[in-house]
Amino acid sequence: MRTLLVPTALAALVVAGAAAAGGFATAGISPLPDGSATWEPTVTIRAHGVTPMDGLDPVLTIRNRDTGEVRRFSADPVGSGGQYRFRVEFPSGGTWEYTVADGYAGQVHTFAPVQVGAPAPAAAPDARGSLAWTIGGAAALLGALALLLVVGRRARSSAPATAAG
């Protein structure tokens, strides 16, 4: 009897904890940001990943990784089906993180960051450096060929002569 008491008590605690935790929601977002300064995504919120949830007040938050600047945006419902449309204005270029607070289960859904605006230009290759590598490579190749010719000639000159018969 004692052997069943401990596992049963643990199972009851786990079930009670899950029940107290309440539901959860999923948030799907489309389209994903494309790096433009203006973005109008539609977010679909579903309870337990299945049931579309209408009547919520989700909030989309953007945060610039470099400056720490934060902006929050409210949504307009798009008919029914748990869909909400945002109009997001990125105030500056840079790497922006974005999240959606679903307004249902108190969850904040995090998505991959986006680069807004053109990334910093990469340094142009130094033409003189490229030329130096090209000349150096050609010289090494010519040196290797010359070495092969010298070794080949020595091998032929040291070969024993055969008698004609």
C-alpha positions, 0 to 999 in steps of 0.5 A, a space after each residue: 500500500 505504501 508503495 502506491 502512496 508516493 507515486 499517486 501523490 506525485 501524479 496528483 501534484 503534477 496533474 494539479 500543477 498542469 491544471 493550475 497553469 491554464 491553457 496555452 496559445 500559439 501565435 503564427 505570423 505572416 508575412 515575415 518581415 522583409 527588412 523594409 521600414 514598414 511591415 503589416 503582419 497578420 497574427 493568428 492566435 489559437 488556444 492550445 494550437 487549435 481553436 482560433 481566439 477572437 476578442 483578444 488584444 495582442 501586442 507586437 513589440 519590436 526592440 533594436 538590438 544595438 540601441 535598445 529602443 522599444 516600440 509597441 503596436 496594437 492590432 486590429 481584428 481581421 474578421 473572425 478566426 483569431 486573426 489580428 493585423 498590425 502596422 509596424 513602423 521600424 524607426 531606424 535601420 538595424 537588427 530588430 527583435 520582435 515578440 507578440 504578447 498573445 493576450 490570451 494566456 499571458 504568453 510572449 511569443 518570440 520570433 527570429 530577429 530581422 535586419 531592417 535597412 541595408 546592412 553595413 557595406 562590406 569593405 571592398 577588397 583591396 585591388 593591389 592585394 588581389 594583384 599581389 596574390 595573383 602574381 605570387 600564385 603565378 610565380 609559385 606555379 612557374 617555380 614548381 614547373 621549373 623544378 619539375 623540368 630540372 628533376 626530369 632532366 637529371 633523371 634522364 641524364 642519369 639513366 644507364 645507356 643500353 647497348 644496341 644490338 
